[in-house]
């Protein structure tokens, strides 16, 4: 399950996606910490899992777009 991002069409967009990936990686780390902190609270752990899953899907979509662009650039 991934969030699909628009394809990258130029180097400027590529740099923007890389910056977004860096930011989302930091958000993932924070959400992982929240999940860890709530591991013994049944009410909060489900919300923390959902938050983490949501951000991981967005991050994976960006990773997929970056990889596809890099692959196209190498093939060109």
mmCIF file of the N, C-alpha and C atoms, coordinates in Angstrom:
data_MODEL
# 
_entry.id   MODEL 
# 
loop_
_atom_site.group_PDB 
_atom_site.id 
_atom_site.type_symbol 
_atom_site.label_atom_id 
_atom_site.label_alt_id 
_atom_site.label_comp_id 
_atom_site.label_asym_id 
_atom_site.label_entity_id 
_atom_site.label_seq_id 
_atom_site.pdbx_PDB_ins_code 
_atom_site.Cartn_x 
_atom_site.Cartn_y 
_atom_site.Cartn_z 
_atom_site.occupancy 
_atom_site.B_iso_or_equiv 
_atom_site.pdbx_formal_charge 
_atom_site.auth_seq_id 
_atom_site.auth_comp_id 
_atom_site.auth_asym_id 
_atom_site.auth_atom_id 
_atom_site.pdbx_PDB_model_num 
ATOM 1   N N  . UNK A 1 1  ? 0.842  -1.167 0.000   1.00 0.00 ? 1  UNK A N  1 
ATOM 2   C CA . UNK A 1 1  ? 0.000  0.000  0.000   1.00 0.00 ? 1  UNK A CA 1 
ATOM 3   C C  . UNK A 1 1  ? 0.895  1.240  0.000   1.00 0.00 ? 1  UNK A C  1 
ATOM 4   N N  . UNK A 1 2  ? 0.832  2.002  -1.074  1.00 0.00 ? 2  UNK A N  1 
ATOM 5   C CA . UNK A 1 2  ? 1.680  3.181  -1.213  1.00 0.00 ? 2  UNK A CA 1 
ATOM 6   C C  . UNK A 1 2  ? 0.858  4.349  -1.714  1.00 0.00 ? 2  UNK A C  1 
ATOM 7   N N  . UNK A 1 3  ? 1.282  5.523  -1.330  1.00 0.00 ? 3  UNK A N  1 
ATOM 8   C CA . UNK A 1 3  ? 0.718  6.736  -1.910  1.00 0.00 ? 3  UNK A CA 1 
ATOM 9   C C  . UNK A 1 3  ? 1.521  7.034  -3.169  1.00 0.00 ? 3  UNK A C  1 
ATOM 10  N N  . UNK A 1 4  ? 0.858  7.131  -4.290  1.00 0.00 ? 4  UNK A N  1 
ATOM 11  C CA . UNK A 1 4  ? 1.535  7.379  -5.556  1.00 0.00 ? 4  UNK A CA 1 
ATOM 12  C C  . UNK A 1 4  ? 1.744  8.883  -5.717  1.00 0.00 ? 4  UNK A C  1 
ATOM 13  N N  . UNK A 1 5  ? 2.969  9.257  -6.042  1.00 0.00 ? 5  UNK A N  1 
ATOM 14  C CA . UNK A 1 5  ? 3.324  10.650 -6.267  1.00 0.00 ? 5  UNK A CA 1 
ATOM 15  C C  . UNK A 1 5  ? 3.413  10.916 -7.765  1.00 0.00 ? 5  UNK A C  1 
ATOM 16  N N  . UNK A 1 6  ? 3.222  12.156 -8.178  1.00 0.00 ? 6  UNK A N  1 
ATOM 17  C CA . UNK A 1 6  ? 3.390  12.468 -9.594  1.00 0.00 ? 6  UNK A CA 1 
ATOM 18  C C  . UNK A 1 6  ? 4.827  12.170 -10.027 1.00 0.00 ? 6  UNK A C  1 
ATOM 19  N N  . UNK A 1 7  ? 5.025  11.769 -11.263 1.00 0.00 ? 7  UNK A N  1 
ATOM 20  C CA . UNK A 1 7  ? 6.380  11.475 -11.718 1.00 0.00 ? 7  UNK A CA 1 
ATOM 21  C C  . UNK A 1 7  ? 7.252  12.732 -11.721 1.00 0.00 ? 7  UNK A C  1 
ATOM 22  N N  . UNK A 1 8  ? 8.513  12.521 -11.467 1.00 0.00 ? 8  UNK A N  1 
ATOM 23  C CA . UNK A 1 8  ? 9.500  13.606 -11.495 1.00 0.00 ? 8  UNK A CA 1 
ATOM 24  C C  . UNK A 1 8  ? 9.898  13.799 -12.948 1.00 0.00 ? 8  UNK A C  1 
ATOM 25  N N  . UNK A 1 9  ? 9.879  15.063 -13.405 1.00 0.00 ? 9  UNK A N  1 
ATOM 26  C CA . UNK A 1 9  ? 10.174 15.323 -14.811 1.00 0.00 ? 9  UNK A CA 1 
ATOM 27  C C  . UNK A 1 9  ? 11.440 16.127 -15.045 1.00 0.00 ? 9  UNK A C  1 
ATOM 28  N N  . UNK A 1 10 ? 12.046 16.666 -13.965 1.00 0.00 ? 10 UNK A N  1 
ATOM 29  C CA . UNK A 1 10 ? 13.271 17.437 -14.164 1.00 0.00 ? 10 UNK A CA 1 
ATOM 30  C C  . UNK A 1 10 ? 14.105 17.446 -12.871 1.00 0.00 ? 10 UNK A C  1 
ATOM 31  N N  . UNK A 1 11 ? 15.314 17.955 -12.990 1.00 0.00 ? 11 UNK A N  1 
ATOM 32  C CA . UNK A 1 11 ? 16.232 17.947 -11.846 1.00 0.00 ? 11 UNK A CA 1 
ATOM 33  C C  . UNK A 1 11 ? 15.757 18.822 -10.695 1.00 0.00 ? 11 UNK A C  1 
ATOM 34  N N  . UNK A 1 12 ? 15.052 19.891 -10.985 1.00 0.00 ? 12 UNK A N  1 
ATOM 35  C CA . UNK A 1 12 ? 14.534 20.755 -9.918  1.00 0.00 ? 12 UNK A CA 1 
ATOM 36  C C  . UNK A 1 12 ? 13.499 20.000 -9.067  1.00 0.00 ? 12 UNK A C  1 
ATOM 37  N N  . UNK A 1 13 ? 12.610 19.294 -9.732  1.00 0.00 ? 13 UNK A N  1 
ATOM 38  C CA . UNK A 1 13 ? 11.635 18.481 -9.005  1.00 0.00 ? 13 UNK A CA 1 
ATOM 39  C C  . UNK A 1 13 ? 12.338 17.373 -8.223  1.00 0.00 ? 13 UNK A C  1 
ATOM 40  N N  . UNK A 1 14 ? 13.352 16.804 -8.828  1.00 0.00 ? 14 UNK A N  1 
ATOM 41  C CA . UNK A 1 14 ? 14.118 15.741 -8.171  1.00 0.00 ? 14 UNK A CA 1 
ATOM 42  C C  . UNK A 1 14 ? 14.701 16.242 -6.851  1.00 0.00 ? 14 UNK A C  1 
ATOM 43  N N  . UNK A 1 15 ? 15.297 17.424 -6.873  1.00 0.00 ? 15 UNK A N  1 
ATOM 44  C CA . UNK A 1 15 ? 15.845 18.002 -5.632  1.00 0.00 ? 15 UNK A CA 1 
ATOM 45  C C  . UNK A 1 15 ? 14.737 18.265 -4.618  1.00 0.00 ? 15 UNK A C  1 
ATOM 46  N N  . UNK A 1 16 ? 13.588 18.702 -5.079  1.00 0.00 ? 16 UNK A N  1 
ATOM 47  C CA . UNK A 1 16 ? 12.455 18.929 -4.188  1.00 0.00 ? 16 UNK A CA 1 
ATOM 48  C C  . UNK A 1 16 ? 11.976 17.636 -3.536  1.00 0.00 ? 16 UNK A C  1 
ATOM 49  N N  . UNK A 1 17 ? 11.934 16.580 -4.309  1.00 0.00 ? 17 UNK A N  1 
ATOM 50  C CA . UNK A 1 17 ? 11.541 15.282 -3.762  1.00 0.00 ? 17 UNK A CA 1 
ATOM 51  C C  . UNK A 1 17 ? 12.570 14.793 -2.747  1.00 0.00 ? 17 UNK A C  1 
ATOM 52  N N  . UNK A 1 18 ? 13.837 15.027 -3.018  1.00 0.00 ? 18 UNK A N  1 
ATOM 53  C CA . UNK A 1 18 ? 14.876 14.625 -2.068  1.00 0.00 ? 18 UNK A CA 1 
ATOM 54  C C  . UNK A 1 18 ? 14.718 15.377 -0.740  1.00 0.00 ? 18 UNK A C  1 
ATOM 55  N N  . UNK A 1 19 ? 14.422 16.672 -0.820  1.00 0.00 ? 19 UNK A N  1 
ATOM 56  C CA . UNK A 1 19 ? 14.197 17.458 0.399   1.00 0.00 ? 19 UNK A CA 1 
ATOM 57  C C  . UNK A 1 19 ? 12.966 16.946 1.150   1.00 0.00 ? 19 UNK A C  1 
ATOM 58  N N  . UNK A 1 20 ? 11.919 16.643 0.416   1.00 0.00 ? 20 UNK A N  1 
ATOM 59  C CA . UNK A 1 20 ? 10.707 16.109 1.041   1.00 0.00 ? 20 UNK A CA 1 
ATOM 60  C C  . UNK A 1 20 ? 10.997 14.769 1.717   1.00 0.00 ? 20 UNK A C  1 
ATOM 61  N N  . UNK A 1 21 ? 11.816 13.954 1.081   1.00 0.00 ? 21 UNK A N  1 
ATOM 62  C CA . UNK A 1 21 ? 12.181 12.663 1.664   1.00 0.00 ? 21 UNK A CA 1 
ATOM 63  C C  . UNK A 1 21 ? 12.929 12.858 2.981   1.00 0.00 ? 21 UNK A C  1 
ATOM 64  N N  . UNK A 1 22 ? 13.844 13.801 3.011   1.00 0.00 ? 22 UNK A N  1 
ATOM 65  C CA . UNK A 1 22 ? 14.577 14.092 4.252   1.00 0.00 ? 22 UNK A CA 1 
ATOM 66  C C  . UNK A 1 22 ? 13.617 14.516 5.361   1.00 0.00 ? 22 UNK A C  1 
ATOM 67  N N  . UNK A 1 23 ? 12.687 15.400 5.030   1.00 0.00 ? 23 UNK A N  1 
ATOM 68  C CA . UNK A 1 23 ? 11.720 15.868 6.031   1.00 0.00 ? 23 UNK A CA 1 
ATOM 69  C C  . UNK A 1 23 ? 10.831 14.728 6.522   1.00 0.00 ? 23 UNK A C  1 
ATOM 70  N N  . UNK A 1 24 ? 10.340 13.932 5.585   1.00 0.00 ? 24 UNK A N  1 
ATOM 71  C CA . UNK A 1 24 ? 9.461  12.832 5.979   1.00 0.00 ? 24 UNK A CA 1 
ATOM 72  C C  . UNK A 1 24 ? 10.198 11.773 6.793   1.00 0.00 ? 24 UNK A C  1 
ATOM 73  N N  . UNK A 1 25 ? 11.478 11.582 6.524   1.00 0.00 ? 25 UNK A N  1 
ATOM 74  C CA . UNK A 1 25 ? 12.260 10.637 7.321   1.00 0.00 ? 25 UNK A CA 1 
ATOM 75  C C  . UNK A 1 25 ? 12.311 11.088 8.775   1.00 0.00 ? 25 UNK A C  1 
ATOM 76  N N  . UNK A 1 26 ? 12.448 12.378 8.994   1.00 0.00 ? 26 UNK A N  1 
ATOM 77  C CA . UNK A 1 26 ? 12.436 12.911 10.363  1.00 0.00 ? 26 UNK A CA 1 
ATOM 78  C C  . UNK A 1 26 ? 11.065 12.729 11.013  1.00 0.00 ? 26 UNK A C  1 
ATOM 79  N N  . UNK A 1 27 ? 10.019 12.931 10.234  1.00 0.00 ? 27 UNK A N  1 
ATOM 80  C CA . UNK A 1 27 ? 8.666  12.733 10.757  1.00 0.00 ? 27 UNK A CA 1 
ATOM 81  C C  . UNK A 1 27 ? 8.454  11.264 11.116  1.00 0.00 ? 27 UNK A C  1 
ATOM 82  N N  . UNK A 1 28 ? 8.942  10.364 10.264  1.00 0.00 ? 28 UNK A N  1 
ATOM 83  C CA . UNK A 1 28 ? 8.830  8.928  10.548  1.00 0.00 ? 28 UNK A CA 1 
ATOM 84  C C  . UNK A 1 28 ? 9.506  8.605  11.866  1.00 0.00 ? 28 UNK A C  1 
ATOM 85  N N  . UNK A 1 29 ? 10.700 9.139  12.062  1.00 0.00 ? 29 UNK A N  1 
ATOM 86  C CA . UNK A 1 29 ? 11.418 8.879  13.311  1.00 0.00 ? 29 UNK A CA 1 
ATOM 87  C C  . UNK A 1 29 ? 10.617 9.347  14.518  1.00 0.00 ? 29 UNK A C  1 
ATOM 88  N N  . UNK A 1 30 ? 10.001 10.514 14.410  1.00 0.00 ? 30 UNK A N  1 
ATOM 89  C CA . UNK A 1 30 ? 9.185  11.029 15.516  1.00 0.00 ? 30 UNK A CA 1 
ATOM 90  C C  . UNK A 1 30 ? 7.964  10.140 15.749  1.00 0.00 ? 30 UNK A C  1 
ATOM 91  N N  . UNK A 1 31 ? 7.320  9.695  14.681  1.00 0.00 ? 31 UNK A N  1 
ATOM 92  C CA . UNK A 1 31 ? 6.139  8.840  14.811  1.00 0.00 ? 31 UNK A CA 1 
ATOM 93  C C  . UNK A 1 31 ? 6.517  7.467  15.377  1.00 0.00 ? 31 UNK A C  1 
ATOM 94  N N  . UNK A 1 32 ? 7.700  6.987  15.009  1.00 0.00 ? 32 UNK A N  1 
ATOM 95  C CA . UNK A 1 32 ? 8.165  5.729  15.589  1.00 0.00 ? 32 UNK A CA 1 
ATOM 96  C C  . UNK A 1 32 ? 8.349  5.865  17.103  1.00 0.00 ? 32 UNK A C  1 
ATOM 97  N N  . UNK A 1 33 ? 8.852  7.007  17.505  1.00 0.00 ? 33 UNK A N  1 
ATOM 98  C CA . UNK A 1 33 ? 9.047  7.252  18.939  1.00 0.00 ? 33 UNK A CA 1 
ATOM 99  C C  . UNK A 1 33 ? 7.699  7.281  19.668  1.00 0.00 ? 33 UNK A C  1 
ATOM 100 N N  . UNK A 1 34 ? 6.714  7.927  19.081  1.00 0.00 ? 34 UNK A N  1 
ATOM 101 C CA . UNK A 1 34 ? 5.372  7.969  19.678  1.00 0.00 ? 34 UNK A CA 1 
ATOM 102 C C  . UNK A 1 34 ? 4.814  6.546  19.786  1.00 0.00 ? 34 UNK A C  1 
ATOM 103 N N  . UNK A 1 35 ? 4.997  5.769  18.729  1.00 0.00 ? 35 UNK A N  1 
ATOM 104 C CA . UNK A 1 35 ? 4.530  4.379  18.760  1.00 0.00 ? 35 UNK A CA 1 
ATOM 105 C C  . UNK A 1 35 ? 5.207  3.618  19.899  1.00 0.00 ? 35 UNK A C  1 
ATOM 106 N N  . UNK A 1 36 ? 6.496  3.769  20.005  1.00 0.00 ? 36 UNK A N  1 
ATOM 107 C CA . UNK A 1 36 ? 7.246  3.089  21.065  1.00 0.00 ? 36 UNK A CA 1 
ATOM 108 C C  . UNK A 1 36 ? 6.758  3.517  22.449  1.00 0.00 ? 36 UNK A C  1 
ATOM 109 N N  . UNK A 1 37 ? 6.538  4.801  22.626  1.00 0.00 ? 37 UNK A N  1 
ATOM 110 C CA . UNK A 1 37 ? 6.107  5.329  23.924  1.00 0.00 ? 37 UNK A CA 1 
ATOM 111 C C  . UNK A 1 37 ? 4.703  4.833  24.306  1.00 0.00 ? 37 UNK A C  1 
ATOM 112 N N  . UNK A 1 38 ? 3.894  4.517  23.325  1.00 0.00 ? 38 UNK A N  1 
ATOM 113 C CA . UNK A 1 38 ? 2.518  4.089  23.588  1.00 0.00 ? 38 UNK A CA 1 
ATOM 114 C C  . UNK A 1 38 ? 2.308  2.590  23.459  1.00 0.00 ? 38 UNK A C  1 
ATOM 115 N N  . UNK A 1 39 ? 3.380  1.834  23.404  1.00 0.00 ? 39 UNK A N  1 
ATOM 116 C CA . UNK A 1 39 ? 3.277  0.396  23.149  1.00 0.00 ? 39 UNK A CA 1 
ATOM 117 C C  . UNK A 1 39 ? 2.471  -0.352 24.212  1.00 0.00 ? 39 UNK A C  1 
ATOM 118 N N  . UNK A 1 40 ? 2.347  0.205  25.411  1.00 0.00 ? 40 UNK A N  1 
ATOM 119 C CA . UNK A 1 40 ? 1.593  -0.465 26.477  1.00 0.00 ? 40 UNK A CA 1 
ATOM 120 C C  . UNK A 1 40 ? 0.205  0.138  26.691  1.00 0.00 ? 40 UNK A C  1 
ATOM 121 N N  . UNK A 1 41 ? -0.185 1.065  25.849  1.00 0.00 ? 41 UNK A N  1 
ATOM 122 C CA . UNK A 1 41 ? -1.485 1.712  25.980  1.00 0.00 ? 41 UNK A CA 1 
ATOM 123 C C  . UNK A 1 41 ? -2.363 1.288  24.794  1.00 0.00 ? 41 UNK A C  1 
ATOM 124 N N  . UNK A 1 42 ? -3.260 0.337  25.020  1.00 0.00 ? 42 UNK A N  1 
ATOM 125 C CA . UNK A 1 42 ? -4.062 -0.191 23.905  1.00 0.00 ? 42 UNK A CA 1 
ATOM 126 C C  . UNK A 1 42 ? -4.879 0.868  23.167  1.00 0.00 ? 42 UNK A C  1 
ATOM 127 N N  . UNK A 1 43 ? -5.308 1.894  23.868  1.00 0.00 ? 43 UNK A N  1 
ATOM 128 C CA . UNK A 1 43 ? -6.111 2.929  23.215  1.00 0.00 ? 43 UNK A CA 1 
ATOM 129 C C  . UNK A 1 43 ? -5.271 3.811  22.290  1.00 0.00 ? 43 UNK A C  1 
ATOM 130 N N  . UNK A 1 44 ? -4.090 4.112  22.704  1.00 0.00 ? 44 UNK A N  1 
ATOM 131 C CA . UNK A 1 44 ? -3.245 5.027  21.927  1.00 0.00 ? 44 UNK A CA 1 
ATOM 132 C C  . UNK A 1 44 ? -2.389 4.337  20.873  1.00 0.00 ? 44 UNK A C  1 
ATOM 133 N N  . UNK A 1 45 ? -2.088 3.074  21.076  1.00 0.00 ? 45 UNK A N  1 
ATOM 134 C CA . UNK A 1 45 ? -1.178 2.413  20.133  1.00 0.00 ? 45 UNK A CA 1 
ATOM 135 C C  . UNK A 1 45 ? -1.789 2.309  18.743  1.00 0.00 ? 45 UNK A C  1 
ATOM 136 N N  . UNK A 1 46 ? -3.089 2.078  18.656  1.00 0.00 ? 46 UNK A N  1 
ATOM 137 C CA . UNK A 1 46 ? -3.723 1.984  17.335  1.00 0.00 ? 46 UNK A CA 1 
ATOM 138 C C  . UNK A 1 46 ? -3.642 3.306  16.590  1.00 0.00 ? 46 UNK A C  1 
ATOM 139 N N  . UNK A 1 47 ? -3.870 4.402  17.282  1.00 0.00 ? 47 UNK A N  1 
ATOM 140 C CA . UNK A 1 47 ? -3.748 5.714  16.641  1.00 0.00 ? 47 UNK A CA 1 
ATOM 141 C C  . UNK A 1 47 ? -2.306 5.962  16.200  1.00 0.00 ? 47 UNK A C  1 
ATOM 142 N N  . UNK A 1 48 ? -1.349 5.585  17.055  1.00 0.00 ? 48 UNK A N  1 
ATOM 143 C CA . UNK A 1 48 ? 0.063  5.768  16.721  1.00 0.00 ? 48 UNK A CA 1 
ATOM 144 C C  . UNK A 1 48 ? 0.444  4.904  15.516  1.00 0.00 ? 48 UNK A C  1 
ATOM 145 N N  . UNK A 1 49 ? -0.070 3.687  15.452  1.00 0.00 ? 49 UNK A N  1 
ATOM 146 C CA . UNK A 1 49 ? 0.196  2.816  14.295  1.00 0.00 ? 49 UNK A CA 1 
ATOM 147 C C  . UNK A 1 49 ? -0.363 3.415  13.015  1.00 0.00 ? 49 UNK A C  1 
ATOM 148 N N  . UNK A 1 50 ? -1.577 3.937  13.111  1.00 0.00 ? 50 UNK A N  1 
ATOM 149 C CA . UNK A 1 50 ? -2.198 4.557  11.937  1.00 0.00 ? 50 UNK A CA 1 
ATOM 150 C C  . UNK A 1 50 ? -1.422 5.762  11.453  1.00 0.00 ? 50 UNK A C  1 
ATOM 151 N N  . UNK A 1 51 ? -0.978 6.605  12.378  1.00 0.00 ? 51 UNK A N  1 
ATOM 152 C CA . UNK A 1 51 ? -0.176 7.777  12.008  1.00 0.00 ? 51 UNK A CA 1 
ATOM 153 C C  . UNK A 1 51 ? 1.119  7.366  11.326  1.00 0.00 ? 51 UNK A C  1 
ATOM 154 N N  . UNK A 1 52 ? 1.778  6.358  11.902  1.00 0.00 ? 52 UNK A N  1 
ATOM 155 C CA . UNK A 1 52 ? 3.039  5.894  11.322  1.00 0.00 ? 52 UNK A CA 1 
ATOM 156 C C  . UNK A 1 52 ? 2.807  5.302  9.940   1.00 0.00 ? 52 UNK A C  1 
ATOM 157 N N  . UNK A 1 53 ? 1.782  4.485  9.792   1.00 0.00 ? 53 UNK A N  1 
ATOM 158 C CA . UNK A 1 53 ? 1.490  3.894  8.488   1.00 0.00 ? 53 UNK A CA 1 
ATOM 159 C C  . UNK A 1 53 ? 1.228  4.970  7.435   1.00 0.00 ? 53 UNK A C  1 
ATOM 160 N N  . UNK A 1 54 ? 0.459  5.976  7.798   1.00 0.00 ? 54 UNK A N  1 
ATOM 161 C CA . UNK A 1 54 ? 0.138  7.052  6.860   1.00 0.00 ? 54 UNK A CA 1 
ATOM 162 C C  . UNK A 1 54 ? 1.398  7.752  6.362   1.00 0.00 ? 54 UNK A C  1 
ATOM 163 N N  . UNK A 1 55 ? 2.291  8.098  7.261   1.00 0.00 ? 55 UNK A N  1 
ATOM 164 C CA . UNK A 1 55 ? 3.499  8.822  6.850   1.00 0.00 ? 55 UNK A CA 1 
ATOM 165 C C  . UNK A 1 55 ? 4.455  7.896  6.092   1.00 0.00 ? 55 UNK A C  1 
ATOM 166 N N  . UNK A 1 56 ? 4.496  6.615  6.465   1.00 0.00 ? 56 UNK A N  1 
ATOM 167 C CA . UNK A 1 56 ? 5.349  5.673  5.740   1.00 0.00 ? 56 UNK A CA 1 
ATOM 168 C C  . UNK A 1 56 ? 4.874  5.496  4.299   1.00 0.00 ? 56 UNK A C  1 
ATOM 169 N N  . UNK A 1 57 ? 3.559  5.498  4.089   1.00 0.00 ? 57 UNK A N  1 
ATOM 170 C CA . UNK A 1 57 ? 3.020  5.382  2.733   1.00 0.00 ? 57 UNK A CA 1 
ATOM 171 C C  . UNK A 1 57 ? 3.428  6.582  1.888   1.00 0.00 ? 57 UNK A C  1 
ATOM 172 N N  . UNK A 1 58 ? 3.332  7.768  2.460   1.00 0.00 ? 58 UNK A N  1 
ATOM 173 C CA . UNK A 1 58 ? 3.735  8.972  1.725   1.00 0.00 ? 58 UNK A CA 1 
ATOM 174 C C  . UNK A 1 58 ? 5.228  8.935  1.399   1.00 0.00 ? 58 UNK A C  1 
ATOM 175 N N  . UNK A 1 59 ? 6.028  8.541  2.382   1.00 0.00 ? 59 UNK A N  1 
ATOM 176 C CA . UNK A 1 59 ? 7.480  8.457  2.190   1.00 0.00 ? 59 UNK A CA 1 
ATOM 177 C C  . UNK A 1 59 ? 7.814  7.437  1.107   1.00 0.00 ? 59 UNK A C  1 
ATOM 178 N N  . UNK A 1 60 ? 7.127  6.296  1.117   1.00 0.00 ? 60 UNK A N  1 
ATOM 179 C CA . UNK A 1 60 ? 7.395  5.273  0.112   1.00 0.00 ? 60 UNK A CA 1 
ATOM 180 C C  . UNK A 1 60 ? 7.033  5.766  -1.285  1.00 0.00 ? 60 UNK A C  1 
ATOM 181 N N  . UNK A 1 61 ? 5.955  6.524  -1.409  1.00 0.00 ? 61 UNK A N  1 
ATOM 182 C CA . UNK A 1 61 ? 5.590  7.087  -2.705  1.00 0.00 ? 61 UNK A CA 1 
ATOM 183 C C  . UNK A 1 61 ? 6.665  8.011  -3.240  1.00 0.00 ? 61 UNK A C  1 
ATOM 184 N N  . UNK A 1 62 ? 7.258  8.796  -2.362  1.00 0.00 ? 62 UNK A N  1 
ATOM 185 C CA . UNK A 1 62 ? 8.348  9.691  -2.771  1.00 0.00 ? 62 UNK A CA 1 
ATOM 186 C C  . UNK A 1 62 ? 9.573  8.875  -3.164  1.00 0.00 ? 62 UNK A C  1 
ATOM 187 N N  . UNK A 1 63 ? 9.891  7.859  -2.364  1.00 0.00 ? 63 UNK A N  1 
ATOM 188 C CA . UNK A 1 63 ? 11.025 6.985  -2.709  1.00 0.00 ? 63 UNK A CA 1 
ATOM 189 C C  . UNK A 1 63 ? 10.822 6.338  -4.074  1.00 0.00 ? 63 UNK A C  1 
ATOM 190 N N  . UNK A 1 64 ? 9.625  5.852  -4.329  1.00 0.00 ? 64 UNK A N  1 
ATOM 191 C CA . UNK A 1 64 ? 9.329  5.220  -5.621  1.00 0.00 ? 64 UNK A CA 1 
ATOM 192 C C  . UNK A 1 64 ? 9.521  6.206  -6.769  1.00 0.00 ? 64 UNK A C  1 
ATOM 193 N N  . UNK A 1 65 ? 9.059  7.430  -6.605  1.00 0.00 ? 65 UNK A N  1 
ATOM 194 C CA . UNK A 1 65 ? 9.195  8.448  -7.651  1.00 0.00 ? 65 UNK A CA 1 
ATOM 195 C C  . UNK A 1 65 ? 10.669 8.783  -7.877  1.00 0.00 ? 65 UNK A C  1 
ATOM 196 N N  . UNK A 1 66 ? 11.431 8.900  -6.803  1.00 0.00 ? 66 UNK A N  1 
ATOM 197 C CA . UNK A 1 66 ? 12.866 9.188  -6.927  1.00 0.00 ? 66 UNK A CA 1 
ATOM 198 C C  . UNK A 1 66 ? 13.569 8.051  -7.665  1.00 0.00 ? 66 UNK A C  1 
ATOM 199 N N  . UNK A 1 67 ? 13.290 6.834  -7.271  1.00 0.00 ? 67 UNK A N  1 
ATOM 200 C CA . UNK A 1 67 ? 13.933 5.673  -7.922  1.00 0.00 ? 67 UNK A CA 1 
ATOM 201 C C  . UNK A 1 67 ? 13.573 5.595  -9.396  1.00 0.00 ? 67 UNK A C  1 
ATOM 202 N N  . UNK A 1 68 ? 12.317 5.852  -9.726  1.00 0.00 ? 68 UNK A N  1 
ATOM 203 C CA . UNK A 1 68 ? 11.892 5.816  -11.129 1.00 0.00 ? 68 UNK A CA 1 
ATOM 204 C C  . UNK A 1 68 ? 12.624 6.887  -11.937 1.00 0.00 ? 68 UNK A C  1 
ATOM 205 N N  . UNK A 1 69 ? 12.763 8.073  -11.381 1.00 0.00 ? 69 UNK A N  1 
ATOM 206 C CA . UNK A 1 69 ? 13.471 9.155  -12.078 1.00 0.00 ? 69 UNK A CA 1 
ATOM 207 C C  . UNK A 1 69 ? 14.938 8.789  -12.266 1.00 0.00 ? 69 UNK A C  1 
ATOM 208 N N  . UNK A 1 70 ? 15.561 8.287  -11.215 1.00 0.00 ? 70 UNK A N  1 
ATOM 209 C CA . UNK A 1 70 ? 16.972 7.894  -11.313 1.00 0.00 ? 70 UNK A CA 1 
ATOM 210 C C  . UNK A 1 70 ? 17.162 6.800  -12.357 1.00 0.00 ? 70 UNK A C  1 
ATOM 211 N N  . UNK A 1 71 ? 16.233 5.867  -12.397 1.00 0.00 ? 71 UNK A N  1 
ATOM 212 C CA . UNK A 1 71 ? 16.306 4.794  -13.390 1.00 0.00 ? 71 UNK A CA 1 
ATOM 213 C C  . UNK A 1 71 ? 16.187 5.357  -14.807 1.00 0.00 ? 71 UNK A C  1 
ATOM 214 N N  . UNK A 1 72 ? 15.247 6.274  -15.020 1.00 0.00 ? 72 UNK A N  1 
ATOM 215 C CA . UNK A 1 72 ? 15.089 6.893  -16.342 1.00 0.00 ? 72 UNK A CA 1 
ATOM 216 C C  . UNK A 1 72 ? 16.339 7.682  -16.726 1.00 0.00 ? 72 UNK A C  1 
ATOM 217 N N  . UNK A 1 73 ? 16.955 8.361  -15.763 1.00 0.00 ? 73 UNK A N  1 
ATOM 218 C CA . UNK A 1 73 ? 18.154 9.154  -16.048 1.00 0.00 ? 73 UNK A CA 1 
ATOM 219 C C  . UNK A 1 73 ? 19.330 8.241  -16.419 1.00 0.00 ? 73 UNK A C  1 
ATOM 220 N N  . UNK A 1 74 ? 19.445 7.108  -15.762 1.00 0.00 ? 74 UNK A N  1 
ATOM 221 C CA . UNK A 1 74 ? 20.528 6.166  -16.064 1.00 0.00 ? 74 UNK A CA 1 
ATOM 222 C C  . UNK A 1 74 ? 20.330 5.512  -17.423 1.00 0.00 ? 74 UNK A C  1 
ATOM 223 N N  . UNK A 1 75 ? 19.066 5.310  -17.787 1.00 0.00 ? 75 UNK A N  1 
ATOM 224 C CA . UNK A 1 75 ? 18.749 4.659  -19.070 1.00 0.00 ? 75 UNK A CA 1 
ATOM 225 C C  . UNK A 1 75 ? 18.897 5.607  -20.249 1.00 0.00 ? 75 UNK A C  1 
ATOM 226 N N  . UNK A 1 76 ? 18.872 6.900  -19.987 1.00 0.00 ? 76 UNK A N  1 
ATOM 227 C CA . UNK A 1 76 ? 18.914 7.896  -21.066 1.00 0.00 ? 76 UNK A CA 1 
ATOM 228 C C  . UNK A 1 76 ? 20.300 8.055  -21.641 1.00 0.00 ? 76 UNK A C  1 
# 
